[in-house]
Amino acid sequence: MTGYIIRRLIAVPFMMLGISLILFLLLYIRPGSAAFAAVASIGDADPGSFERFEERFGLNRPWYEQYGDWLLGAFRGDLGETLTPPHDGVTGQILERLPNTIEVGLLTIFIAAVFGISVGVLSAVKRNSLLDYSLRTITIAGISIPNFWIAVLFVTLPAIWWEWTPFAFRWVSFTENPFDNLAIVIWPAVTLALASAAGTARLVRTSMLEVLYSDYVRTARAKGLRERGVILGHVFRNSLIPVITLIGLQTGAVLGGVVIAELIFGIPGLGRLTLDAVLAQDYPLVLGSIMMFSLVFILVTLIVDVLYSVVDPRIRY
Amino acid sequence: MAQEQTSAPAAPISEAALALEYAIPPRQRFNLLSWARREPFGAVGLLLIIIVSFSAAAAPILNTANPTQFGVGGSLESPSLDHWFGTGPRGKDLWSRVLYGGRISLKIGVATVLVGTLAGTVIALLSAYAGGGVDFVVGRLADMIIAIPGILLALTLYSAVGQDLPDLPGLSRGEFTLVIAISAFFLPGTYRIMRGMVLELRESQYVESAQVVGASNIRIMWRHIAPNMFGLMIVVTSISLPAAILTEASLSFLGLGVETGTPSWGADLSGSSRQFFVRAPWLAIFPGLALSITVFGFNIFGDSLRDTLDPRLRGRI
């Protein structure tokens, strides 16, 4: 077990190295365009400024030199400077925004897991009842409705019905005032959690039903265990295994959704930073923030795999 | 249960039957009505898909105005007999825009999933067959790409290839970029599923028999393995399609979609039109509703198609 975790941890830097190379090649190989786009976005019409810009950021050198430099910096925790003024350090910008995104993400995964698992268990225990059919229809609808539409409706409908917008306050950070902060962050989290919860509920239902008809559940009933004990002690725990994988996979969708939710609800997070960087074609910033997203995702996947063996002692790495 | 008992004690399992286990099942007469009775959700999904596809295809006949023309009605008129879904801030007819928006969604969705599934299958076949180092490298590459959260990968690709692609017949530059960006999202996942299938099939008896007879690798891949992957390909395609449509809409919502002004459900819910939603809620309702219904239809149809074609896949994809 410990050996497995160590091996997986050793793989992480190699994964990040590979991802950085892929992203770097994708973003930098377009000759000259980075500087051009950046200069154009500043609105500087002086013809010499293009060359000066390239010179300043080393964009006129071959890609492998640029990548080598970037890599050397990355080892020291320096991800370069942003192309857009005021040319701050990429690392600083990312670290400033990261906590907000992690807060939204954790809250989302928590809400999604609680609702998804409860609805799934309810659906499976009361299978083929009216409740089950309604819940199943709602969950399929849940995975079909785009999160940005839900977010738009969250913002629009209360304003029409009660002339009240849930998010129309100034951004408050967690350290400033935790309660006000949660009152803002809960909205994007609920929005993003809906789809994940629906997906989780569907899987919990399917996998509970599979376990419900297995031999050991029949045995548990036969030895006189109460239905409650059967469901909680035998069925629930065993049907949780695929669900843990799904929640891990959904982290990817949640991290992508954060981009949208942060835009609509005005959260100064990493998703917003990435989107702005993509729109401004600020390549060092795009590279840095997507690397950060990938790192978070890789670590979550690692934790999920370890949790796996905790829930299912049969799994040995 | 009853079926099992009547057929199980019959003749010893023949070699041919074993080989058939993974082969295409014998062709049965497909009866749409009895399928609809068995899979009511799937039938509803199929009906929705037909309605949506028909409206998109017949948009030039069903529309009441040019979707991109300003001032066909007054500004922000509520739904009426003249303008069934109301009008936008500059008098564009929303009903016509929603009709044409379906064209983009379906076109990008279908093209993306075709590219993603075909490329994923071909890469899986080749790398699983090449084995050794090639298989290892392709596998690790897939691991890395999967570690980049989907929307963010699409964002990166969008900014990387954005301006370099040519206009294809029937596919504008913006649409082509979307197809590339979104299919990269599905490629590694499809590759993993397909590779598992190739490895499974390669161990089957009929492939072994073909090898004994002296068939070449290419012949085995093309004549024996590829045809048996067709069912899985259809399932993967139908399951990925709604996700592809949602991704297109999300990217368009973020302002990275097709050219501005083109009717698209995602784009119509975003950007400058958002400030009018409180005054003109129909602008927020109809495009989102059309998108949700489409994705809902594809989701429930895809699920029941999977259960019909290959119930073993339930819970796996």
Chai-1 contact restraints between the chains, C-beta under 6 A:
chainA,res_idxA,chainB,res_idxB,connection_type,confidence,min_distance_angstrom,max_distance_angstrom,comment,restraint_id
A,M15,B,M144,contact,1.0,0.0,6.0,A-B,restraint_1
A,G18,B,M144,contact,1.0,0.0,6.0,A-B,restraint_2
A,I19,B,M144,contact,1.0,0.0,6.0,A-B,restraint_3
A,L26,B,T156,contact,1.0,0.0,6.0,A-B,restraint_4
A,L26,B,A160,contact,1.0,0.0,6.0,A-B,restraint_5
A,L27,B,A160,contact,1.0,0.0,6.0,A-B,restraint_6
A,I140,B,N299,contact,1.0,0.0,6.0,A-B,restraint_7
A,I140,B,I300,contact,1.0,0.0,6.0,A-B,restraint_8
A,S144,B,S292,contact,1.0,0.0,6.0,A-B,restraint_9
A,S144,B,V295,contact,1.0,0.0,6.0,A-B,restraint_10
A,S144,B,F296,contact,1.0,0.0,6.0,A-B,restraint_11
A,S144,B,N299,contact,1.0,0.0,6.0,A-B,restraint_12
A,I145,B,S292,contact,1.0,0.0,6.0,A-B,restraint_13
A,P146,B,L246,contact,1.0,0.0,6.0,A-B,restraint_14
A,P146,B,A249,contact,1.0,0.0,6.0,A-B,restraint_15
A,P146,B,L291,contact,1.0,0.0,6.0,A-B,restraint_16
A,F148,B,F253,contact,1.0,0.0,6.0,A-B,restraint_17
A,W149,B,G288,contact,1.0,0.0,6.0,A-B,restraint_18
A,V152,B,L269,contact,1.0,0.0,6.0,A-B,restraint_19
A,V152,B,A284,contact,1.0,0.0,6.0,A-B,restraint_20
A,T156,B,F277,contact,1.0,0.0,6.0,A-B,restraint_21
A,T156,B,V278,contact,1.0,0.0,6.0,A-B,restraint_22
A,T156,B,A284,contact,1.0,0.0,6.0,A-B,restraint_23
A,A159,B,V278,contact,1.0,0.0,6.0,A-B,restraint_24
A,I160,B,V278,contact,1.0,0.0,6.0,A-B,restraint_25
A,I160,B,P281,contact,1.0,0.0,6.0,A-B,restraint_26
A,T206,B,G315,contact,1.0,0.0,6.0,A-B,restraint_27
A,G252,B,P149,contact,1.0,0.0,6.0,A-B,restraint_28
A,L255,B,P149,contact,1.0,0.0,6.0,A-B,restraint_29
A,G256,B,P149,contact,1.0,0.0,6.0,A-B,restraint_30
A,G256,B,G150,contact,1.0,0.0,6.0,A-B,restraint_31
A,G256,B,I151,contact,1.0,0.0,6.0,A-B,restraint_32
A,G256,B,L152,contact,1.0,0.0,6.0,A-B,restraint_33
A,V259,B,I151,contact,1.0,0.0,6.0,A-B,restraint_34
A,V278,B,L155,contact,1.0,0.0,6.0,A-B,restraint_35
A,V278,B,S159,contact,1.0,0.0,6.0,A-B,restraint_36
A,Q281,B,S159,contact,1.0,0.0,6.0,A-B,restraint_37
A,I290,B,L152,contact,1.0,0.0,6.0,A-B,restraint_38
A,I290,B,T156,contact,1.0,0.0,6.0,A-B,restraint_39
A,F293,B,P149,contact,1.0,0.0,6.0,A-B,restraint_40
A,F293,B,L152,contact,1.0,0.0,6.0,A-B,restraint_41
A,S294,B,A147,contact,1.0,0.0,6.0,A-B,restraint_42
A,S294,B,I148,contact,1.0,0.0,6.0,A-B,restraint_43
A,F297,B,A147,contact,1.0,0.0,6.0,A-B,restraint_44
A,F297,B,P149,contact,1.0,0.0,6.0,A-B,restraint_45
A,I298,B,A147,contact,1.0,0.0,6.0,A-B,restraint_46
